[in-house]
Amino acid sequence: MNIDKVWEHIKREDGLSHTLGMEFISTPEDDTLKARMAVDDRNKQPFGFLAGGASLALAENLAGVGSMALCPGMMAMGINVHGNHVKAMPYGGSVTAYGKLIHKGRTLHVWNIDIKNDDNELISSVQVTNYVIAPQKK
């Protein structure tokens, strides 16, 4: 999926994606996504591992970018995020999130996001439901 235009918009904003160090990557298929994030001081918990909330934020942001790339000019807001963390990710490496669209309705998109470490081991599996609507006129 070509997410470059959405990613350029996000890079101009000082939001959570930027704060946590997320990088969104285009993929060849229209229903897949990819993003990478280093595990560092921006997103670790006090014990030196990737914070579970940072994993959920990576998944939700990736799904949002995907929904907006599929529906140019629309807003995508996560209305449900459910994740299972299955392996700890220590400080210093990076994680890659792989997203797959599992439902594309008129106003609801459901994504499955698997987050893996540098050895391709599953760290977290997350499902995100986005509500897709037109921006409000100002």
C-alpha positions in Angstrom: 0.0 0.0 0.0 1.4 3.4 -0.9 1.2 5.3 2.3 3.9 7.9 1.4 1.4 10.9 1.1 -0.2 10.1 4.5 3.3 9.6 6.1 4.5 13.0 4.7 1.5 14.6 6.4 2.2 12.8 9.7 5.8 13.8 9.7 4.8 17.5 9.5 2.7 17.0 12.7 4.3 16.8 16.2 2.1 13.9 17.3 2.5 10.5 18.9 4.0 8.8 15.8 6.8 11.3 15.8 7.3 11.3 19.5 7.6 7.5 19.7 9.9 7.2 16.7 7.6 5.4 14.2 8.5 5.0 10.6 5.8 4.0 8.1 6.9 1.9 5.0 5.0 1.4 1.8 4.1 -2.2 0.7 3.2 -3.7 -2.7 -0.3 -4.9 -1.7 -3.2 -2.5 -1.1 -4.4 -4.4 2.0 -1.1 -4.6 3.8 0.9 -2.1 5.9 4.3 -2.0 7.6 6.0 0.3 10.2 9.2 0.2 12.2 10.0 1.6 15.6 13.3 1.4 17.6 13.0 0.4 21.2 14.7 3.3 23.0 14.1 5.9 25.7 11.0 7.3 23.9 9.0 4.1 24.3 10.5 1.8 27.0 8.9 1.1 30.4 10.9 1.4 33.6 12.2 -2.2 33.5 14.0 -1.6 30.1 11.5 -3.3 27.8 9.2 -1.9 25.1 6.1 -0.6 26.8 2.9 -2.4 26.0 1.2 0.9 25.4 3.8 1.9 22.8 3.1 -1.4 21.0 -0.6 -0.6 21.0 0.1 3.0 19.8 2.2 1.6 17.0 -0.6 -0.7 15.9 -3.3 1.9 16.1 -1.2 4.5 14.3 -0.3 2.1 11.5 -4.0 1.1 11.1 -5.0 4.7 10.9 -2.4 5.5 8.3 -3.7 2.5 6.3 -7.3 3.5 6.5 -6.5 7.1 5.5 -4.4 5.8 2.5 -7.4 3.7 1.4 -9.8 6.6 1.8 -8.0 9.8 0.8 -9.5 12.9 2.3 -11.2 11.0 5.2 -10.3 10.8 8.8 -9.6 7.4 10.5 -10.1 7.2 14.3 -9.4 4.1 16.3 -12.5 3.1 18.2 -11.3 -0.3 19.5 -7.8 -1.6 20.1 -7.3 -5.1 21.5 -3.8 -6.6 21.9 -2.0 -9.5 23.3 1.6 -9.1 24.3 3.3 -12.5 24.0 7.1 -11.8 24.3 9.1 -9.0 26.0 11.1 -6.8 23.7 14.3 -5.5 25.3 15.8 -2.1 25.0 18.1 -1.5 22.0 16.5 -3.4 19.2 13.6 -2.5 16.9 10.2 -3.9 16.2 8.4 -4.1 12.9 4.6 -4.0 12.7 2.9 -5.9 9.8 -0.7 -4.9 9.2 -3.4 -6.7 7.2 -6.8 -5.3 6.4 -9.4 -7.9 7.4 -12.6 -5.9 6.8 -13.2 -2.7 4.7 -16.7 -1.4 5.2 -18.0 2.1 4.3 -17.3 3.5 7.8 -15.5 0.7 9.6 -12.1 -0.9 8.8 -10.7 -3.8 10.9 -6.9 -4.4 10.8 -4.8 -7.2 12.3 -1.3 -6.0 13.3 1.5 -8.4 14.2 4.5 -6.8 15.8 7.7 -8.7 15.5 11.3 -8.3 16.7 14.5 -8.3 14.7 14.5 -12.1 14.7 10.9 -12.2 13.2 9.5 -13.5 16.6 6.0 -12.3 17.5 6.0 -9.7 20.2 2.3 -8.6 20.1 -0.8 -9.3 18.1 -3.2 -6.4 17.9 -6.6 -5.9 16.3 -7.7 -2.3 15.5 -11.1 -1.1 14.4 -11.2 2.3 12.8 -14.2 4.6 12.3 -13.7 6.4 8.9 -15.5 9.7 8.4 -15.2 13.0 6.5 -13.5 15.8 8.3 -15.7 18.4 9.9 -16.0 21.7 8.0 -14.6 24.7 9.9 
